[in-house]
Amino acid sequence: MSDTQASKLKVEEPLVPIFVMGKRYEIPASLTIQKALEYAGYQLVRGVGCRGGICGACGTVYRVPGDHSIKVGLACQTVVERDMRIAVIPFFPVNRKVYNIRDVHPGPEIFAQFYPEIMRCMGCNTCTKSCPMDINTMEYISAAIRGDIEKAANLSFDCVMCGLCTARCPGELAQYHIGILARRVYGRYIAPKATHVREMVGRVMQGRYEDGLRRLMATPIEELKPIYTKREIEPELSKDEWAPKSAENL
């Protein structure tokens, strides 16, 4: 059966009209905005990233009929709707403080020091409602205002820096930059040090793995493929004491 004959046997999916930057297109109703753009003939050269809602590179602003509000979402997650009006954001311009994390004093005033606009937060919760990762953004901003670095770091951990919270914030905060400041300060000054990482870095610096790496570099690619596919992988949700069966490469 040819591809043309096979395609005729498929049930045709209904098309819905959408408007991309003011231009009308007929698009299958089940597509995400990202796939709809490709279907319409756009070649995506940036903002595609993981295509699954993690990288945060495809921020999109849109309206739907019968609703006065401006909505935001990631193009890879958001499914098209009839007569949706879409504008893709290449990036959202915000001020980012430049600092050397080694010179930062991890005190409670650090957020107001680098991002004084944080004090304009009105607690409206628009940032939380805008977040495609369902992060309680307002809660970690509130923690930052109180100087609670650890809580701000933990609550903002899943942020993908898409900027949709910033695009909607009436206080004009750069929430995701505040969150990453919290995580950097927490990781350097507050979180318990990972002793096993230091031990592993020491082994690398001692040249313990040089011979093994050189053998791999000299191995033909066809021999490398089965080595890679048969390698022992740490299982998901493994316990801290997990170790591979072979200690050859440790």
Beta strands, then each sheet from edge to edge (+ up, - down):
strand 1: 15-20
strand 2: 23-28
strand 3: 59-63
strand 4: 71-74
strand 5: 84-88
sheet 1: 2+ 1- 5- 3+ 4-
end
